[in-house]
């Protein structure tokens, strides 16, 4: 059902590169996967939530 793991990795990489100009750390990837699992939605459906979380992060605020 839905996208495969490779597609999910590409989605996360794209979000992180676009917003924070870096790839996600392994612990960030796992945290996001846990959030997607707990929401009951596929990662692709939680992409907007993830993007807003990154935009509101201190890392984004201090770099951009």
PDB file of N, CA, C and O in Angstrom:
ATOM      1  N   UNK A   1       0.834  -1.196   0.000  1.00  0.00           N
ATOM      2  CA  UNK A   1       0.000   0.000   0.000  1.00  0.00           C
ATOM      3  C   UNK A   1       0.866   1.241   0.000  1.00  0.00           C
ATOM      4  O   UNK A   1       1.813   1.337   0.781  1.00  0.00           O
ATOM      5  N   UNK A   2       0.557   2.189  -0.861  1.00  0.00           N
ATOM      6  CA  UNK A   2       1.250   3.464  -0.850  1.00  0.00           C
ATOM      7  C   UNK A   2       2.661   3.383  -1.380  1.00  0.00           C
ATOM      8  O   UNK A   2       3.003   2.492  -2.159  1.00  0.00           O
ATOM      9  N   UNK A   3       3.450   4.296  -0.960  1.00  0.00           N
ATOM     10  CA  UNK A   3       4.818   4.401  -1.457  1.00  0.00           C
ATOM     11  C   UNK A   3       5.744   3.472  -0.684  1.00  0.00           C
ATOM     12  O   UNK A   3       5.513   3.162   0.484  1.00  0.00           O
ATOM     13  N   UNK A   4       6.795   3.039  -1.368  1.00  0.00           N
ATOM     14  CA  UNK A   4       7.786   2.178  -0.737  1.00  0.00           C
ATOM     15  C   UNK A   4       8.744   2.962   0.118  1.00  0.00           C
ATOM     16  O   UNK A   4       8.702   4.191   0.167  1.00  0.00           O
ATOM     17  N   UNK A   5       9.618   2.228   0.801  1.00  0.00           N
ATOM     18  CA  UNK A   5      10.587   2.860   1.701  1.00  0.00           C
ATOM     19  C   UNK A   5      11.505   3.822   0.956  1.00  0.00           C
ATOM     20  O   UNK A   5      11.845   4.880   1.486  1.00  0.00           O
ATOM     21  N   UNK A   6      11.910   3.474  -0.261  1.00  0.00           N
ATOM     22  CA  UNK A   6      12.772   4.347  -1.046  1.00  0.00           C
ATOM     23  C   UNK A   6      12.101   5.673  -1.354  1.00  0.00           C
ATOM     24  O   UNK A   6      12.743   6.722  -1.314  1.00  0.00           O
ATOM     25  N   UNK A   7      10.805   5.631  -1.664  1.00  0.00           N
ATOM     26  CA  UNK A   7      10.058   6.856  -1.933  1.00  0.00           C
ATOM     27  C   UNK A   7       9.941   7.706  -0.675  1.00  0.00           C
ATOM     28  O   UNK A   7      10.022   8.933  -0.740  1.00  0.00           O
ATOM     29  N   UNK A   8       9.751   7.055   0.468  1.00  0.00           N
ATOM     30  CA  UNK A   8       9.661   7.785   1.737  1.00  0.00           C
ATOM     31  C   UNK A   8      10.993   8.445   2.065  1.00  0.00           C
ATOM     32  O   UNK A   8      11.029   9.590   2.517  1.00  0.00           O
ATOM     33  N   UNK A   9      12.080   7.727   1.839  1.00  0.00           N
ATOM     34  CA  UNK A   9      13.417   8.290   2.074  1.00  0.00           C
ATOM     35  C   UNK A   9      13.631   9.512   1.178  1.00  0.00           C
ATOM     36  O   UNK A   9      14.166  10.527   1.623  1.00  0.00           O
ATOM     37  N   UNK A  10      13.215   9.409  -0.075  1.00  0.00           N
ATOM     38  CA  UNK A  10      13.374  10.518  -1.013  1.00  0.00           C
ATOM     39  C   UNK A  10      12.523  11.714  -0.587  1.00  0.00           C
ATOM     40  O   UNK A  10      12.959  12.859  -0.710  1.00  0.00           O
ATOM     41  N   UNK A  11      11.321  11.458  -0.090  1.00  0.00           N
ATOM     42  CA  UNK A  11      10.455  12.539   0.378  1.00  0.00           C
ATOM     43  C   UNK A  11      11.091  13.259   1.563  1.00  0.00           C
ATOM     44  O   UNK A  11      11.149  14.488   1.584  1.00  0.00           O
ATOM     45  N   UNK A  12      11.564  12.506   2.539  1.00  0.00           N
ATOM     46  CA  UNK A  12      12.222  13.115   3.704  1.00  0.00           C
ATOM     47  C   UNK A  12      13.463  13.896   3.288  1.00  0.00           C
ATOM     48  O   UNK A  12      13.678  15.020   3.741  1.00  0.00           O
ATOM     49  N   UNK A  13      14.274  13.299   2.427  1.00  0.00           N
ATOM     50  CA  UNK A  13      15.488  13.973   1.964  1.00  0.00           C
ATOM     51  C   UNK A  13      15.129  15.278   1.268  1.00  0.00           C
ATOM     52  O   UNK A  13      15.781  16.300   1.481  1.00  0.00           O
ATOM     53  N   UNK A  14      14.103  15.245   0.444  1.00  0.00           N
ATOM     54  CA  UNK A  14      13.680  16.443  -0.277  1.00  0.00           C
ATOM     55  C   UNK A  14      13.211  17.538   0.675  1.00  0.00           C
ATOM     56  O   UNK A  14      13.570  18.704   0.507  1.00  0.00           O
ATOM     57  N   UNK A  15      12.411  17.168   1.671  1.00  0.00           N
ATOM     58  CA  UNK A  15      11.938  18.150   2.648  1.00  0.00           C
ATOM     59  C   UNK A  15      13.103  18.776   3.410  1.00  0.00           C
ATOM     60  O   UNK A  15      13.185  19.997   3.543  1.00  0.00           O
ATOM     61  N   UNK A  16      13.994  17.937   3.903  1.00  0.00           N
ATOM     62  CA  UNK A  16      15.130  18.444   4.684  1.00  0.00           C
ATOM     63  C   UNK A  16      16.063  19.296   3.830  1.00  0.00           C
ATOM     64  O   UNK A  16      16.516  20.351   4.273  1.00  0.00           O
ATOM     65  N   UNK A  17      16.353  18.847   2.609  1.00  0.00           N
ATOM     66  CA  UNK A  17      17.248  19.616   1.752  1.00  0.00           C
ATOM     67  C   UNK A  17      16.626  20.957   1.374  1.00  0.00           C
ATOM     68  O   UNK A  17      17.318  21.974   1.333  1.00  0.00           O
ATOM     69  N   UNK A  18      15.330  20.963   1.101  1.00  0.00           N
ATOM     70  CA  UNK A  18      14.646  22.200   0.714  1.00  0.00           C
ATOM     71  C   UNK A  18      14.549  23.191   1.863  1.00  0.00           C
ATOM     72  O   UNK A  18      14.679  24.398   1.659  1.00  0.00           O
ATOM     73  N   UNK A  19      14.323  22.689   3.060  1.00  0.00           N
ATOM     74  CA  UNK A  19      14.057  23.574   4.199  1.00  0.00           C
ATOM     75  C   UNK A  19      15.302  23.843   5.036  1.00  0.00           C
ATOM     76  O   UNK A  19      15.549  24.988   5.417  1.00  0.00           O
ATOM     77  N   UNK A  20      16.088  22.817   5.327  1.00  0.00           N
ATOM     78  CA  UNK A  20      17.250  22.990   6.204  1.00  0.00           C
ATOM     79  C   UNK A  20      18.589  22.881   5.478  1.00  0.00           C
ATOM     80  O   UNK A  20      19.643  23.056   6.089  1.00  0.00           O
ATOM     81  N   UNK A  21      18.551  22.596   4.196  1.00  0.00           N
ATOM     82  CA  UNK A  21      19.766  22.469   3.380  1.00  0.00           C
ATOM     83  C   UNK A  21      20.693  21.356   3.868  1.00  0.00           C
ATOM     84  O   UNK A  21      21.916  21.462   3.782  1.00  0.00           O
ATOM     85  N   UNK A  22      20.087  20.298   4.378  1.00  0.00           N
ATOM     86  CA  UNK A  22      20.861  19.121   4.805  1.00  0.00           C
ATOM     87  C   UNK A  22      19.941  17.915   4.813  1.00  0.00           C
ATOM     88  O   UNK A  22      18.718  18.047   4.754  1.00  0.00           O
ATOM     89  N   UNK A  23      20.544  16.741   4.888  1.00  0.00           N
ATOM     90  CA  UNK A  23      19.760  15.513   4.991  1.00  0.00           C
ATOM     91  C   UNK A  23      19.374  15.258   6.446  1.00  0.00           C
ATOM     92  O   UNK A  23      20.058  15.729   7.355  1.00  0.00           O
ATOM     93  N   UNK A  24      18.296  14.526   6.677  1.00  0.00           N
ATOM     94  CA  UNK A  24      17.920  14.223   8.058  1.00  0.00           C
ATOM     95  C   UNK A  24      18.887  13.233   8.695  1.00  0.00           C
ATOM     96  O   UNK A  24      19.390  12.322   8.036  1.00  0.00           O
ATOM     97  N   UNK A  25      19.136  13.423   9.973  1.00  0.00           N
ATOM     98  CA  UNK A  25      19.945  12.469  10.733  1.00  0.00           C
ATOM     99  C   UNK A  25      19.110  11.206  10.948  1.00  0.00           C
ATOM    100  O   UNK A  25      17.881  11.273  10.921  1.00  0.00           O
ATOM    101  N   UNK A  26      19.749  10.068  11.159  1.00  0.00           N
ATOM    102  CA  UNK A  26      18.986   8.823  11.364  1.00  0.00           C
ATOM    103  C   UNK A  26      17.937   8.926  12.480  1.00  0.00           C
ATOM    104  O   UNK A  26      16.837   8.388  12.351  1.00  0.00           O
ATOM    105  N   UNK A  27      18.279   9.617  13.573  1.00  0.00           N
ATOM    106  CA  UNK A  27      17.305   9.717  14.666  1.00  0.00           C
ATOM    107  C   UNK A  27      16.125  10.614  14.274  1.00  0.00           C
ATOM    108  O   UNK A  27      15.009  10.415  14.753  1.00  0.00           O
ATOM    109  N   UNK A  28      16.367  11.587  13.415  1.00  0.00           N
ATOM    110  CA  UNK A  28      15.265  12.425  12.933  1.00  0.00           C
ATOM    111  C   UNK A  28      14.347  11.613  12.021  1.00  0.00           C
ATOM    112  O   UNK A  28      13.123  11.718  12.106  1.00  0.00           O
ATOM    113  N   UNK A  29      14.943  10.810  11.159  1.00  0.00           N
ATOM    114  CA  UNK A  29      14.160   9.944  10.278  1.00  0.00           C
ATOM    115  C   UNK A  29      13.279   9.013  11.098  1.00  0.00           C
ATOM    116  O   UNK A  29      12.097   8.852  10.794  1.00  0.00           O
ATOM    117  N   UNK A  30      13.836   8.404  12.127  1.00  0.00           N
ATOM    118  CA  UNK A  30      13.057   7.484  12.962  1.00  0.00           C
ATOM    119  C   UNK A  30      11.946   8.224  13.699  1.00  0.00           C
ATOM    120  O   UNK A  30      10.832   7.710  13.807  1.00  0.00           O
ATOM    121  N   UNK A  31      12.229   9.412  14.201  1.00  0.00           N
ATOM    122  CA  UNK A  31      11.224  10.209  14.893  1.00  0.00           C
ATOM    123  C   UNK A  31      10.060  10.550  13.958  1.00  0.00           C
ATOM    124  O   UNK A  31       8.899  10.491  14.361  1.00  0.00           O
ATOM    125  N   UNK A  32      10.370  10.901  12.728  1.00  0.00           N
ATOM    126  CA  UNK A  32       9.332  11.233  11.755  1.00  0.00           C
ATOM    127  C   UNK A  32       8.520   9.993  11.397  1.00  0.00           C
ATOM    128  O   UNK A  32       7.298  10.064  11.270  1.00  0.00           O
ATOM    129  N   UNK A  33       9.185   8.877  11.236  1.00  0.00           N
ATOM    130  CA  UNK A  33       8.453   7.625  10.960  1.00  0.00           C
ATOM    131  C   UNK A  33       7.514   7.282  12.107  1.00  0.00           C
ATOM    132  O   UNK A  33       6.386   6.846  11.878  1.00  0.00           O
ATOM    133  N   UNK A  34       7.967   7.474  13.328  1.00  0.00           N
ATOM    134  CA  UNK A  34       7.122   7.203  14.495  1.00  0.00           C
ATOM    135  C   UNK A  34       5.909   8.130  14.491  1.00  0.00           C
ATOM    136  O   UNK A  34       4.795   7.697  14.785  1.00  0.00           O
ATOM    137  N   UNK A  35       6.119   9.396  14.161  1.00  0.00           N
ATOM    138  CA  UNK A  35       5.002  10.343  14.073  1.00  0.00           C
ATOM    139  C   UNK A  35       3.994   9.882  13.019  1.00  0.00           C
ATOM    140  O   UNK A  35       2.788   9.891  13.264  1.00  0.00           O
ATOM    141  N   UNK A  36       4.493   9.479  11.845  1.00  0.00           N
ATOM    142  CA  UNK A  36       3.608   9.018  10.771  1.00  0.00           C
ATOM    143  C   UNK A  36       2.835   7.776  11.221  1.00  0.00           C
ATOM    144  O   UNK A  36       1.636   7.666  10.962  1.00  0.00           O
ATOM    145  N   UNK A  37       3.514   6.841  11.892  1.00  0.00           N
ATOM    146  CA  UNK A  37       2.833   5.633  12.390  1.00  0.00           C
ATOM    147  C   UNK A  37       1.754   5.991  13.405  1.00  0.00           C
ATOM    148  O   UNK A  37       0.647   5.455  13.354  1.00  0.00           O
ATOM    149  N   UNK A  38       2.076   6.897  14.327  1.00  0.00           N
ATOM    150  CA  UNK A  38       1.108   7.243  15.376  1.00  0.00           C
ATOM    151  C   UNK A  38      -0.083   8.011  14.818  1.00  0.00           C
ATOM    152  O   UNK A  38      -1.172   7.964  15.391  1.00  0.00           O
ATOM    153  N   UNK A  39       0.111   8.718  13.706  1.00  0.00           N
ATOM    154  CA  UNK A  39      -0.993   9.463  13.102  1.00  0.00           C
ATOM    155  C   UNK A  39      -1.918   8.539  12.320  1.00  0.00           C
ATOM    156  O   UNK A  39      -3.061   8.892  12.031  1.00  0.00           O
ATOM    157  N   UNK A  40      -1.420   7.356  11.978  1.00  0.00           N
ATOM    158  CA  UNK A  40      -2.214   6.420  11.201  1.00  0.00           C
ATOM    159  C   UNK A  40      -2.240   6.765   9.718  1.00  0.00           C
ATOM    160  O   UNK A  40      -2.982   6.154   8.948  1.00  0.00           O
ATOM    161  N   UNK A  41      -1.436   7.738   9.318  1.00  0.00           N
ATOM    162  CA  UNK A  41      -1.390   8.160   7.919  1.00  0.00           C
ATOM    163  C   UNK A  41      -0.045   7.795   7.310  1.00  0.00           C
ATOM    164  O   UNK A  41       0.947   7.676   8.029  1.00  0.00           O
ATOM    165  N   UNK A  42       0.001   7.617   5.992  1.00  0.00           N
ATOM    166  CA  UNK A  42       1.300   7.374   5.358  1.00  0.00           C
ATOM    167  C   UNK A  42       2.164   8.622   5.432  1.00  0.00           C
ATOM    168  O   UNK A  42       1.655   9.735   5.569  1.00  0.00           O
ATOM    169  N   UNK A  43       3.452   8.431   5.343  1.00  0.00           N
ATOM    170  CA  UNK A  43       4.393   9.539   5.436  1.00  0.00           C
ATOM    171  C   UNK A  43       4.064  10.638   4.434  1.00  0.00           C
ATOM    172  O   UNK A  43       4.203  11.821   4.745  1.00  0.00           O
ATOM    173  N   UNK A  44       3.631  10.259   3.241  1.00  0.00           N
ATOM    174  CA  UNK A  44       3.313  11.262   2.224  1.00  0.00           C
ATOM    175  C   UNK A  44       2.172  12.180   2.658  1.00  0.00           C
ATOM    176  O   UNK A  44       2.110  13.333   2.232  1.00  0.00           O
ATOM    177  N   UNK A  45       1.279  11.680   3.495  1.00  0.00           N
ATOM    178  CA  UNK A  45       0.151  12.492   3.971  1.00  0.00           C
ATOM    179  C   UNK A  45       0.531  13.378   5.151  1.00  0.00           C
ATOM    180  O   UNK A  45      -0.201  14.312   5.478  1.00  0.00           O
ATOM    181  N   UNK A  46       1.641  13.105   5.783  1.00  0.00           N
ATOM    182  CA  UNK A  46       2.083  13.932   6.909  1.00  0.00           C
ATOM    183  C   UNK A  46       3.187  14.906   6.488  1.00  0.00           C
ATOM    184  O   UNK A  46       3.764  15.592   7.332  1.00  0.00           O
ATOM    185  N   UNK A  47       3.480  14.968   5.191  1.00  0.00           N
ATOM    186  CA  UNK A  47       4.562  15.817   4.689  1.00  0.00           C
ATOM    187  C   UNK A  47       4.357  17.286   5.057  1.00  0.00           C
ATOM    188  O   UNK A  47       5.321  17.968   5.404  1.00  0.00           O
ATOM    189  N   UNK A  48       3.134  17.782   4.990  1.00  0.00           N
ATOM    190  CA  UNK A  48       2.886  19.188   5.337  1.00  0.00           C
ATOM    191  C   UNK A  48       3.196  19.436   6.808  1.00  0.00           C
ATOM    192  O   UNK A  48       3.786  20.461   7.150  1.00  0.00           O
ATOM    193  N   UNK A  49       2.804  18.509   7.685  1.00  0.00           N
ATOM    194  CA  UNK A  49       3.114  18.651   9.117  1.00  0.00           C
ATOM    195  C   UNK A  49       4.622  18.675   9.337  1.00  0.00           C
ATOM    196  O   UNK A  49       5.134  19.477  10.119  1.00  0.00           O
ATOM    197  N   UNK A  50       5.316  17.795   8.646  1.00  0.00           N
ATOM    198  CA  UNK A  50       6.768  17.714   8.783  1.00  0.00           C
ATOM    199  C   UNK A  50       7.406  19.015   8.290  1.00  0.00           C
ATOM    200  O   UNK A  50       8.304  19.556   8.935  1.00  0.00           O
ATOM    201  N   UNK A  51       6.939  19.510   7.148  1.00  0.00           N
ATOM    202  CA  UNK A  51       7.485  20.754   6.603  1.00  0.00           C
ATOM    203  C   UNK A  51       7.293  21.903   7.587  1.00  0.00           C
ATOM    204  O   UNK A  51       8.224  22.672   7.823  1.00  0.00           O
ATOM    205  N   UNK A  52       6.103  22.030   8.160  1.00  0.00           N
ATOM    206  CA  UNK A  52       5.857  23.109   9.126  1.00  0.00           C
ATOM    207  C   UNK A  52       6.725  22.947  10.366  1.00  0.00           C
ATOM    208  O   UNK A  52       7.221  23.938  10.903  1.00  0.00           O
ATOM    209  N   UNK A  53       6.916  21.727  10.825  1.00  0.00           N
ATOM    210  CA  UNK A  53       7.775  21.504  11.988  1.00  0.00           C
ATOM    211  C   UNK A  53       9.204  21.951  11.688  1.00  0.00           C
ATOM    212  O   UNK A  53       9.855  22.557  12.538  1.00  0.00           O
ATOM    213  N   UNK A  54       9.690  21.659  10.490  1.00  0.00           N
ATOM    214  CA  UNK A  54      11.043  22.070  10.119  1.00  0.00           C
ATOM    215  C   UNK A  54      11.143  23.587   9.999  1.00  0.00           C
ATOM    216  O   UNK A  54      12.118  24.187  10.451  1.00  0.00           O
ATOM    217  N   UNK A  55      10.135  24.205   9.389  1.00  0.00           N
ATOM    218  CA  UNK A  55      10.135  25.662   9.230  1.00  0.00           C
ATOM    219  C   UNK A  55      10.099  26.355  10.593  1.00  0.00           C
ATOM    220  O   UNK A  55      10.690  27.421  10.764  1.00  0.00           O
ATOM    221  N   UNK A  56       9.416  25.759  11.548  1.00  0.00           N
ATOM    222  CA  UNK A  56       9.315  26.350  12.882  1.00  0.00           C
ATOM    223  C   UNK A  56      10.445  25.934  13.816  1.00  0.00           C
ATOM    224  O   UNK A  56      10.454  26.321  14.985  1.00  0.00           O
ATOM    225  N   UNK A  57      11.397  25.152  13.316  1.00  0.00           N
ATOM    226  CA  UNK A  57      12.514  24.709  14.157  1.00  0.00           C
ATOM    227  C   UNK A  57      13.498  25.848  14.393  1.00  0.00           C
ATOM    228  O   UNK A  57      13.607  26.769  13.583  1.00  0.00           O
ATOM    229  N   UNK A  58      14.209  25.774  15.507  1.00  0.00           N
ATOM    230  CA  UNK A  58      15.244  26.774  15.793  1.00  0.00           C
ATOM    231  C   UNK A  58      16.332  26.750  14.735  1.00  0.00           C
ATOM    232  O   UNK A  58      16.883  27.793  14.383  1.00  0.00           O
ATOM    233  N   UNK A  59      16.641  25.572  14.232  1.00  0.00           N
ATOM    234  CA  UNK A  59      17.675  25.467  13.205  1.00  0.00           C
ATOM    235  C   UNK A  59      17.294  26.308  11.979  1.00  0.00           C
ATOM    236  O   UNK A  59      18.136  27.026  11.438  1.00  0.00           O
ATOM    237  N   UNK A  60      16.052  26.225  11.545  1.00  0.00           N
ATOM    238  CA  UNK A  60      15.614  27.008  10.393  1.00  0.00           C
ATOM    239  C   UNK A  60      15.624  28.501  10.724  1.00  0.00           C
ATOM    240  O   UNK A  60      16.088  29.312   9.923  1.00  0.00           O
ATOM    241  N   UNK A  61      15.122  28.858  11.886  1.00  0.00           N
ATOM    242  CA  UNK A  61      15.030  30.254  12.265  1.00  0.00           C
ATOM    243  C   UNK A  61      16.393  30.928  12.355  1.00  0.00           C
ATOM    244  O   UNK A  61      16.525  32.102  12.008  1.00  0.00           O
ATOM    245  N   UNK A  62      17.404  30.203  12.814  1.00  0.00           N
ATOM    246  CA  UNK A  62      18.723  30.803  12.962  1.00  0.00           C
ATOM    247  C   UNK A  62      19.557  30.761  11.693  1.00  0.00           C
ATOM    248  O   UNK A  62      20.510  31.529  11.561  1.00  0.00           O
ATOM    249  N   UNK A  63      19.221  29.882  10.755  1.00  0.00           N
ATOM    250  CA  UNK A  63      19.989  29.789   9.518  1.00  0.00           C
ATOM    251  C   UNK A  63      19.393  30.598   8.382  1.00  0.00           C
ATOM    252  O   UNK A  63      20.105  30.971   7.450  1.00  0.00           O
ATOM    253  N   UNK A  64      18.096  30.875   8.445  1.00  0.00           N
ATOM    254  CA  UNK A  64      17.456  31.510   7.280  1.00  0.00           C
ATOM    255  C   UNK A  64      16.846  32.792   7.666  1.00  0.00           C
ATOM    256  O   UNK A  64      16.260  33.474   6.825  1.00  0.00           O
TER     257      UNK A  64
END
